[in-house]
Amino acid sequence: MKLYLDESGDLGWVFDRPNRNGGSSRYITMSGVLISDEDHKYVTRFLSDIYKKYNLTPGIEKKGANFVSEHARFITSQLNRIIKKSKSFRIISITVYKPNVFDALRRDNNIFYNYVLGLLLRSHVINYDSIEIFIDKRTIKVSHGESFPDYIKTQVWGDGHNVNIDCSFVDSSKNKMIWFADWYSNFVWRYYENEDSSSYEFLNSHPANTIFLEKRLFFPKN
């Protein structure tokens, strides 16, 4: 099994100013695409068709943030084309409300990142004998480098789950599956950050709702 991850939002903690105007995002969303090797082709074909529909340049990454609401909704409405053919396909996601994050977790962005991503992934990773995890290396700049592989192995193996885990940090501009993960991290994030429900509500109410598995981490108020 393969898992491709990306996120939307930022790791800043400035909440007395508007986001993108001296302030930080209020939410951060981390999302992933689970897919087997044999089902890979269904996602790549889907991406190619979306690129053709919107006359996008092949081979050039189109960020989820650059899709208007109408396009995000249309893309989500077409997911049945993957779901009907792929039994392995899943979109997993976790969204954090950052203003309520404990002060201790704000001390080190690397620890915060690992903690949140671990909460998202552990329950899925333990379902497989072997999994390859691919993370976009360009978007999150953490303080102590790429420590997540050791963290998730400790979480899984420490509980006695004998899963073969391989983690790679990749350049998203060269990995189309990371593009897809970016689209859905943004489509979910914009629902919380900007109250843009165009794609999220369609995804969340999908008849085959087992393909979208979501967690929220809003913390109690300090």
Backbone as CSV, one residue per row, in Angstrom:
resi,resn,N_x,N_y,N_z,CA_x,CA_y,CA_z,C_x,C_y,C_z
1,MET,0.845,-1.195,0.000,0.000,0.000,0.000,0.881,1.246,0.000
2,LYS,0.392,2.279,-0.665,1.120,3.550,-0.694,0.231,4.656,-0.123
3,LEU,0.876,5.629,0.520,0.172,6.752,1.120,0.917,8.031,0.771
4,TYR,0.188,8.987,0.172,0.766,10.255,-0.259,0.164,11.384,0.576
5,LEU,1.016,12.255,1.127,0.569,13.244,2.104,0.946,14.661,1.714
6,ASP,0.065,15.583,2.067,0.372,17.007,1.935,-0.503,17.762,2.930
7,GLU,-0.301,19.067,3.050,-1.074,19.845,4.007,-1.383,21.228,3.470
8,SER,-2.381,21.853,4.085,-2.748,23.235,3.787,-2.854,23.993,5.097
9,GLY,-2.548,25.288,5.024,-2.408,26.083,6.232,-0.938,26.252,6.530
10,ASP,-0.619,26.769,7.683,0.786,27.002,8.024,1.040,26.628,9.476
11,LEU,2.296,26.735,9.876,2.690,26.413,11.240,2.954,27.666,12.075
12,GLY,2.384,28.783,11.660,2.534,30.013,12.439,1.538,30.067,13.590
13,TRP,1.804,30.975,14.527,0.972,31.077,15.730,0.562,32.516,16.011
14,VAL,0.468,33.344,14.984,0.082,34.749,15.142,-1.404,34.875,14.815
15,PHE,-2.208,35.099,15.834,-3.661,35.101,15.642,-4.319,36.455,15.910
16,ASP,-3.512,37.476,16.170,-4.085,38.804,16.396,-4.113,39.636,15.118
17,ARG,-3.767,38.991,13.987,-3.824,39.636,12.675,-4.457,38.673,11.679
18,PRO,-5.025,39.191,10.603,-5.664,38.309,9.617,-4.658,37.381,8.936
19,ASN,-5.132,36.203,8.557,-4.297,35.278,7.801,-3.860,35.932,6.492
20,ARG,-2.583,35.760,6.159,-1.951,36.310,4.965,-1.811,37.835,5.013
21,ASN,-2.117,38.427,6.137,-1.919,39.875,6.303,-1.226,40.120,7.638
22,GLY,-0.104,39.434,7.790,0.655,39.530,9.023,0.306,38.469,10.038
23,GLY,-0.750,37.695,9.776,-1.177,36.654,10.707,-1.063,35.267,10.123
24,SER,-1.384,34.281,10.937,-1.277,32.880,10.551,-2.651,32.295,10.244
25,SER,-2.651,31.163,9.570,-3.916,30.458,9.369,-4.440,29.985,10.717
26,ARG,-5.750,29.950,10.848,-6.351,29.464,12.092,-6.420,27.941,12.102
27,TYR,-6.386,27.342,10.951,-6.470,25.883,10.844,-5.294,25.356,10.017
28,ILE,-4.934,24.137,10.285,-4.020,23.408,9.410,-4.646,22.043,9.150
29,THR,-4.631,21.638,7.893,-5.190,20.348,7.484,-4.094,19.504,6.854
30,MET,-3.984,18.276,7.305,-3.079,17.302,6.705,-3.928,16.202,6.098
31,SER,-3.714,15.932,4.825,-4.525,14.939,4.115,-3.636,13.970,3.354
32,GLY,-4.171,12.777,3.166,-3.418,11.766,2.446,-4.298,10.947,1.529
33,VAL,-3.675,10.365,0.526,-4.345,9.468,-0.407,-3.752,8.071,-0.230
34,LEU,-4.601,7.119,0.157,-4.208,5.721,0.263,-4.595,5.012,-1.027
35,ILE,-3.648,4.269,-1.598,-3.922,3.597,-2.869,-2.946,2.423,-3.031
36,SER,-3.429,1.340,-3.564,-2.545,0.199,-3.820,-1.772,0.411,-5.115
37,ASP,-0.720,-0.353,-5.289,0.084,-0.245,-6.509,-0.751,-0.495,-7.760
38,GLU,-1.589,-1.519,-7.701,-2.355,-1.893,-8.891,-3.450,-0.876,-9.226
39,ASP,-3.860,-0.060,-8.237,-4.911,0.932,-8.481,-4.374,2.334,-8.775
40,HIS,-3.075,2.464,-8.739,-2.421,3.754,-8.996,-2.926,4.414,-10.274
41,LYS,-3.062,3.597,-11.294,-3.391,4.107,-12.628,-4.717,4.850,-12.661
42,TYR,-5.645,4.500,-11.783,-6.955,5.153,-11.815,-6.868,6.610,-11.363
43,VAL,-5.991,6.876,-10.405,-5.810,8.252,-9.943,-5.047,9.068,-10.981
44,THR,-4.013,8.490,-11.570,-3.238,9.242,-12.559,-4.079,9.553,-13.798
45,ARG,-4.951,8.628,-14.193,-5.855,8.911,-15.320,-6.838,10.021,-14.962
46,PHE,-7.335,9.983,-13.739,-8.250,11.013,-13.262,-7.584,12.387,-13.326
47,LEU,-6.351,12.462,-12.853,-5.608,13.720,-12.901,-5.441,14.205,-14.339
48,SER,-5.105,13.301,-15.232,-4.919,13.673,-16.634,-6.196,14.243,-17.231
49,ASP,-7.334,13.634,-16.886,-8.610,14.112,-17.413,-8.962,15.495,-16.867
50,ILE,-8.670,15.735,-15.599,-8.925,17.061,-15.012,-8.029,18.101,-15.672
51,TYR,-6.794,17.746,-15.940,-5.872,18.671,-16.610,-6.386,19.030,-18.004
52,LYS,-6.905,18.033,-18.696,-7.436,18.297,-20.034,-8.668,19.190,-19.969
53,LYS,-9.549,18.929,-19.021,-10.784,19.705,-18.912,-10.495,21.182,-18.699
54,TYR,-9.514,21.479,-17.862,-9.223,22.868,-17.533,-8.024,23.432,-18.309
55,ASN,-7.622,22.709,-19.347,-6.538,23.171,-20.232,-5.271,23.529,-19.464
56,LEU,-4.916,22.669,-18.530,-3.718,22.883,-17.726,-2.510,22.291,-18.447
57,THR,-1.356,22.834,-18.157,-0.131,22.365,-18.796,0.286,21.028,-18.224
58,PRO,0.365,19.979,-19.045,0.773,18.660,-18.543,2.145,18.715,-17.879
59,GLY,2.274,18.016,-16.754,3.561,17.942,-16.083,3.875,19.108,-15.175
60,ILE,3.015,20.123,-15.144,3.217,21.283,-14.268,2.201,21.216,-13.140
61,GLU,2.702,21.274,-11.915,1.822,21.119,-10.755,0.795,22.241,-10.655
62,LYS,-0.453,21.860,-10.464,-1.545,22.797,-10.215,-1.940,22.648,-8.753
63,LYS,-1.704,23.677,-7.950,-1.993,23.617,-6.530,-3.497,23.668,-6.283
64,GLY,-3.934,22.968,-5.238,-5.340,22.971,-4.892,-5.870,24.366,-4.613
65,ALA,-5.024,25.224,-4.041,-5.434,26.587,-3.712,-5.791,27.398,-4.945
66,ASN,-5.334,26.961,-6.115,-5.575,27.711,-7.344,-6.848,27.292,-8.074
67,PHE,-7.557,26.315,-7.528,-8.848,25.945,-8.094,-9.943,26.783,-7.441
68,VAL,-10.789,27.412,-8.244,-11.919,28.151,-7.691,-12.925,27.144,-7.133
69,SER,-13.871,27.630,-6.332,-14.823,26.745,-5.659,-15.579,25.850,-6.628
70,GLU,-16.002,26.416,-7.749,-16.759,25.648,-8.736,-15.954,24.468,-9.252
71,HIS,-14.671,24.698,-9.502,-13.817,23.634,-10.012,-13.555,22.579,-8.935
72,ALA,-13.368,23.025,-7.693,-13.149,22.077,-6.599,-14.346,21.150,-6.445
73,ARG,-15.537,21.715,-6.544,-16.743,20.899,-6.427,-16.849,19.908,-7.585
74,PHE,-16.558,20.369,-8.791,-16.637,19.474,-9.940,-15.657,18.316,-9.789
75,ILE,-14.425,18.616,-9.386,-13.411,17.569,-9.222,-13.903,16.511,-8.235
76,THR,-14.473,16.963,-7.127,-14.973,16.027,-6.123,-16.163,15.229,-6.654
77,SER,-16.992,15.869,-7.454,-18.163,15.174,-8.003,-17.771,14.037,-8.941
78,GLN,-16.543,14.070,-9.426,-16.083,13.047,-10.370,-15.338,11.887,-9.723
79,LEU,-15.219,11.903,-8.397,-14.440,10.868,-7.723,-14.991,9.462,-7.919
80,ASN,-16.267,9.358,-8.248,-16.837,8.033,-8.503,-16.069,7.269,-9.572
81,ARG,-15.461,7.984,-10.457,-14.692,7.348,-11.524,-13.524,6.554,-10.956
82,ILE,-12.984,7.013,-9.830,-11.925,6.262,-9.144,-12.536,5.194,-8.245
83,ILE,-13.556,5.599,-7.479,-14.148,4.719,-6.470,-14.698,3.432,-7.083
84,LYS,-15.317,3.543,-8.254,-15.925,2.378,-8.905,-14.886,1.342,-9.324
85,LYS,-13.667,1.789,-9.541,-12.633,0.896,-10.047,-11.620,0.479,-8.985
86,SER,-11.491,1.276,-7.936,-10.465,1.021,-6.934,-11.067,0.706,-5.569
87,LYS,-10.800,-0.495,-5.078,-11.248,-0.870,-3.742,-10.322,-0.316,-2.660
88,SER,-9.119,0.047,-3.029,-8.136,0.499,-2.036,-8.172,2.006,-1.782
89,PHE,-8.761,2.764,-2.686,-8.695,4.230,-2.645,-9.380,4.806,-1.403
90,ARG,-8.639,5.646,-0.670,-9.166,6.370,0.475,-8.536,7.769,0.525
91,ILE,-9.316,8.736,0.971,-8.790,10.050,1.325,-8.895,10.170,2.833
92,ILE,-7.776,10.400,3.500,-7.775,10.555,4.945,-7.340,11.976,5.285
93,SER,-7.853,12.503,6.391,-7.597,13.917,6.672,-7.727,14.198,8.161
94,ILE,-6.922,15.153,8.636,-7.058,15.667,9.989,-6.909,17.184,9.943
95,THR,-7.792,17.892,10.634,-7.744,19.354,10.689,-7.602,19.796,12.138
96,VAL,-6.666,20.708,12.371,-6.383,21.226,13.705,-6.800,22.687,13.791
97,TYR,-7.517,23.039,14.860,-7.819,24.442,15.160,-6.667,24.980,15.999
98,LYS,-5.796,25.750,15.371,-4.522,26.121,15.976,-4.615,27.051,17.188
99,PRO,-5.563,27.999,17.245,-5.595,28.884,18.422,-5.776,28.150,19.745
100,ASN,-6.318,26.931,19.722,-6.509,26.174,20.958,-5.408,25.161,21.234
101,VAL,-4.396,25.099,20.376,-3.305,24.148,20.587,-2.575,24.491,21.888
102,PHE,-2.281,23.468,22.665,-1.576,23.669,23.931,-0.267,24.423,23.710
103,ASP,0.076,25.305,24.635,1.317,26.080,24.526,2.534,25.173,24.400
104,ALA,2.527,24.066,25.117,3.676,23.158,25.075,3.905,22.608,23.670
105,LEU,2.818,22.340,22.940,2.958,21.796,21.589,3.417,22.849,20.587
106,ARG,3.300,24.123,20.957,3.745,25.191,20.060,5.255,25.429,20.143
107,ARG,5.892,24.845,21.111,7.319,25.119,21.335,8.194,24.628,20.190
108,ASP,7.791,23.552,19.566,8.612,22.943,18.517,7.687,22.473,17.401
109,ASN,7.776,23.107,16.250,6.892,22.762,15.136,7.094,21.339,14.645
110,ASN,8.309,20.830,14.810,8.577,19.460,14.397,7.788,18.475,15.258
111,ILE,7.761,18.715,16.571,7.021,17.853,17.483,5.521,17.968,17.205
112,PHE,5.044,19.186,16.989,3.625,19.390,16.670,3.247,18.660,15.385
113,TYR,4.072,18.825,14.356,3.815,18.174,13.063,3.759,16.655,13.210
114,ASN,4.759,16.091,13.899,4.792,14.647,14.090,3.590,14.158,14.893
115,TYR,3.224,14.910,15.919,2.101,14.530,16.769,0.803,14.458,15.963
116,VAL,0.531,15.501,15.182,-0.708,15.545,14.411,-0.711,14.478,13.320
117,LEU,0.387,14.373,12.598,0.441,13.390,11.518,0.359,11.971,12.077
118,GLY,0.939,11.761,13.246,0.844,10.459,13.889,-0.587,10.107,14.251
119,LEU,-1.348,11.093,14.742,-2.753,10.866,15.065,-3.556,10.497,13.823
120,LEU,-3.197,11.106,12.708,-3.887,10.794,11.461,-3.553,9.397,10.962
121,LEU,-2.281,9.035,11.010,-1.829,7.850,10.279,-1.863,6.543,11.039
122,ARG,-1.658,6.578,12.338,-1.458,5.329,13.066,-2.588,4.325,12.832
123,SER,-3.839,4.769,12.936,-4.975,3.842,12.820,-5.101,3.259,11.422
124,HIS,-4.515,3.907,10.432,-4.549,3.381,9.068,-3.349,2.482,8.783
125,VAL,-2.176,2.908,9.239,-0.954,2.150,8.974,-1.048,0.735,9.518
126,ILE,-1.658,0.563,10.694,-1.689,-0.753,11.332,-2.582,-1.752,10.590
127,ASN,-3.304,-1.285,9.585,-4.170,-2.179,8.817,-3.431,-2.938,7.717
128,TYR,-2.161,-2.628,7.523,-1.431,-3.210,6.398,-0.161,-3.911,6.869
129,ASP,0.284,-4.876,6.079,1.546,-5.551,6.369,2.728,-4.671,5.979
130,SER,2.530,-3.870,4.918,3.610,-3.023,4.414,3.014,-1.747,3.838
131,ILE,3.660,-0.620,4.091,3.163,0.650,3.574,4.333,1.575,3.261
132,GLU,4.226,2.275,2.144,5.187,3.304,1.762,4.516,4.661,1.916
133,ILE,5.139,5.552,2.662,4.581,6.878,2.938,5.426,7.927,2.229
134,PHE,4.766,8.766,1.435,5.448,9.814,0.687,4.939,11.172,1.175
135,ILE,5.873,12.039,1.566,5.534,13.350,2.118,6.203,14.433,1.281
136,ASP,5.459,15.493,0.975,6.019,16.623,0.233,7.056,17.323,1.103
137,LYS,8.284,17.357,0.630,9.363,17.919,1.433,9.432,19.441,1.378
138,ARG,8.643,20.077,0.508,8.803,21.520,0.301,7.900,22.373,1.178
139,THR,6.804,21.812,1.676,5.795,22.669,2.269,5.970,22.920,3.748
140,ILE,6.383,21.931,4.501,6.586,22.104,5.936,8.078,22.212,6.212
141,LYS,8.480,23.304,6.821,9.871,23.479,7.235,9.918,23.281,8.746
142,VAL,10.395,22.128,9.172,10.408,21.811,10.588,11.792,22.046,11.171
143,SER,11.851,22.164,12.479,13.071,22.649,13.123,14.188,21.618,13.210
144,HIS,13.841,20.332,13.255,14.867,19.326,13.472,14.981,18.345,12.324
145,GLY,14.533,18.746,11.149,14.684,17.873,10.002,13.581,16.837,9.890
146,GLU,13.862,15.810,9.118,12.848,14.833,8.751,12.800,13.690,9.769
147,SER,12.197,13.943,10.918,12.181,12.961,12.000,10.920,12.111,12.025
148,PHE,9.965,12.397,11.154,8.697,11.671,11.204,8.838,10.170,11.005
149,PRO,9.693,9.676,10.112,9.791,8.216,9.948,10.055,7.488,11.261
150,ASP,10.970,7.985,12.075,11.248,7.344,13.360,10.052,7.459,14.292
151,TYR,9.363,8.594,14.240,8.221,8.809,15.124,7.106,7.809,14.831
152,ILE,6.720,7.663,13.571,5.598,6.777,13.247,5.976,5.316,13.473
153,LYS,7.223,4.965,13.238,7.649,3.588,13.522,7.585,3.294,15.012
154,THR,7.972,4.265,15.833,7.890,4.092,17.283,6.444,3.907,17.719
155,GLN,5.526,4.724,17.148,4.115,4.641,17.498,3.515,3.284,17.131
156,VAL,3.864,2.787,15.961,3.275,1.542,15.460,3.965,0.318,16.047
157,TRP,5.270,0.275,15.961,6.004,-0.892,16.446,5.948,-0.995,17.968
158,GLY,5.878,0.154,18.640,5.822,0.143,20.103,4.560,-0.491,20.645
159,ASP,3.521,-0.543,19.822,2.274,-1.207,20.212,2.183,-2.640,19.694
160,GLY,3.304,-3.118,19.134,3.352,-4.515,18.723,2.861,-4.814,17.327
161,HIS,2.641,-3.781,16.513,2.179,-4.000,15.138,3.389,-4.167,14.220
162,ASN,3.513,-5.328,13.622,4.682,-5.645,12.803,4.452,-5.216,11.362
163,VAL,4.471,-3.917,11.140,4.222,-3.339,9.817,5.542,-2.854,9.228
164,ASN,5.785,-3.212,7.984,6.962,-2.697,7.294,6.660,-1.286,6.810
165,ILE,7.345,-0.282,7.365,7.060,1.124,7.071,8.270,1.757,6.390
166,ASP,8.024,2.343,5.227,9.074,3.072,4.513,8.578,4.485,4.248
167,CYS,9.361,5.486,4.618,8.964,6.888,4.445,9.951,7.600,3.523
168,SER,9.408,8.411,2.602,10.243,9.190,1.692,9.725,10.614,1.623
169,PHE,10.647,11.575,1.627,10.300,12.972,1.423,10.616,13.311,-0.029
170,VAL,9.582,13.713,-0.778,9.718,13.858,-2.213,9.373,15.277,-2.662
171,ASP,9.828,15.618,-3.839,9.518,16.900,-4.454,8.153,16.800,-5.117
172,SER,7.191,17.540,-4.594,5.825,17.415,-5.103,5.705,17.785,-6.574
173,SER,6.592,18.645,-7.069,6.492,19.069,-8.464,6.717,17.908,-9.425
174,LYS,7.261,16.807,-8.902,7.545,15.654,-9.746,6.702,14.438,-9.367
175,ASN,5.732,14.621,-8.472,4.954,13.488,-8.000,3.469,13.809,-8.096
176,LYS,2.795,13.228,-9.080,1.396,13.560,-9.333,0.470,13.117,-8.210
177,MET,0.835,12.069,-7.490,-0.007,11.629,-6.387,0.027,12.638,-5.235
178,ILE,1.152,13.296,-5.055,1.223,14.370,-4.062,0.349,15.535,-4.520
179,TRP,0.278,15.777,-5.823,-0.616,16.826,-6.331,-2.047,16.555,-5.858
180,PHE,-2.463,15.303,-6.001,-3.831,14.932,-5.630,-4.048,15.122,-4.126
181,ALA,-3.057,14.738,-3.323,-3.153,14.937,-1.869,-3.236,16.420,-1.538
182,ASP,-2.491,17.237,-2.273,-2.542,18.691,-2.068,-3.929,19.239,-2.369
183,TRP,-4.549,18.769,-3.449,-5.890,19.244,-3.792,-6.841,19.025,-2.633
184,TYR,-6.804,17.819,-2.058,-7.791,17.512,-1.024,-7.422,18.074,0.342
185,SER,-6.152,18.282,0.607,-5.826,18.999,1.843,-6.368,20.426,1.753
186,ASN,-6.279,21.023,0.569,-6.800,22.384,0.398,-8.320,22.421,0.390
187,PHE,-8.945,21.474,-0.270,-10.414,21.480,-0.353,-11.047,21.305,1.025
188,VAL,-10.405,20.502,1.880,-10.901,20.337,3.250,-10.560,21.568,4.086
189,TRP,-9.320,22.028,3.970,-8.867,23.182,4.764,-9.706,24.420,4.487
190,ARG,-10.027,24.683,3.223,-10.770,25.902,2.903,-12.176,25.891,3.506
191,TYR,-12.706,24.689,3.765,-14.010,24.595,4.427,-13.923,25.183,5.838
192,TYR,-12.861,24.862,6.550,-12.703,25.357,7.920,-12.179,26.800,7.952
193,GLU,-11.181,27.084,7.163,-10.533,28.392,7.214,-11.385,29.482,6.582
194,ASN,-12.019,29.176,5.449,-12.730,30.193,4.673,-14.235,29.943,4.550
195,GLU,-14.731,28.916,5.236,-16.146,28.546,5.159,-16.591,28.296,3.709
196,ASP,-15.682,27.742,2.936,-15.962,27.377,1.542,-16.312,25.900,1.520
197,SER,-17.595,25.602,1.431,-18.066,24.222,1.560,-18.299,23.529,0.223
198,SER,-17.923,24.163,-0.861,-18.277,23.663,-2.193,-17.852,22.220,-2.414
199,SER,-16.633,21.896,-2.053,-16.136,20.535,-2.251,-16.350,19.680,-1.015
200,TYR,-16.119,20.249,0.159,-16.143,19.481,1.403,-17.490,18.815,1.649
201,GLU,-18.567,19.567,1.528,-19.874,18.992,1.817,-20.236,17.899,0.823
202,PHE,-19.822,18.074,-0.421,-20.066,17.040,-1.428,-19.279,15.790,-1.075
203,LEU,-18.039,15.965,-0.669,-17.195,14.835,-0.300,-17.728,14.135,0.943
204,ASN,-18.144,14.928,1.931,-18.571,14.375,3.217,-19.916,13.659,3.132
205,SER,-20.728,14.003,2.131,-22.044,13.384,1.997,-22.079,12.332,0.900
206,HIS,-20.912,11.977,0.395,-20.835,11.006,-0.689,-21.439,9.679,-0.254
207,PRO,-22.249,9.042,-1.103,-22.865,7.761,-0.732,-21.859,6.720,-0.261
208,ALA,-20.698,6.713,-0.892,-19.647,5.788,-0.464,-18.725,6.520,0.506
209,ASN,-19.287,6.973,1.630,-18.536,7.866,2.502,-17.383,7.195,3.232
210,THR,-17.215,5.886,3.035,-16.053,5.237,3.628,-14.765,5.621,2.922
211,ILE,-14.864,6.325,1.802,-13.635,6.723,1.110,-13.053,8.012,1.699
212,PHE,-13.822,8.758,2.488,-13.325,9.981,3.120,-13.360,9.788,4.629
213,LEU,-12.186,9.663,5.230,-12.057,9.361,6.654,-11.388,10.552,7.327
214,GLU,-12.158,11.246,8.145,-11.695,12.531,8.667,-11.615,12.541,10.192
215,LYS,-10.599,13.250,10.687,-10.467,13.521,12.112,-10.359,15.028,12.318
216,ARG,-10.778,15.469,13.490,-10.634,16.874,13.878,-9.922,16.950,15.207
217,LEU,-9.033,17.907,15.345,-8.287,18.107,16.586,-8.421,19.585,16.961
218,PHE,-9.453,19.888,17.734,-9.750,21.286,18.045,-9.304,21.678,19.443
219,PHE,-8.930,20.724,20.297,-8.439,20.975,21.638,-9.475,21.729,22.491
220,PRO,-9.448,21.507,23.808,-10.271,22.346,24.696,-9.698,23.750,24.763
221,LYS,-10.516,24.725,25.059,-10.006,26.091,25.197,-9.080,26.173,26.389
222,ASN,-7.969,26.887,26.198,-7.013,27.038,27.298,-7.562,27.990,28.354
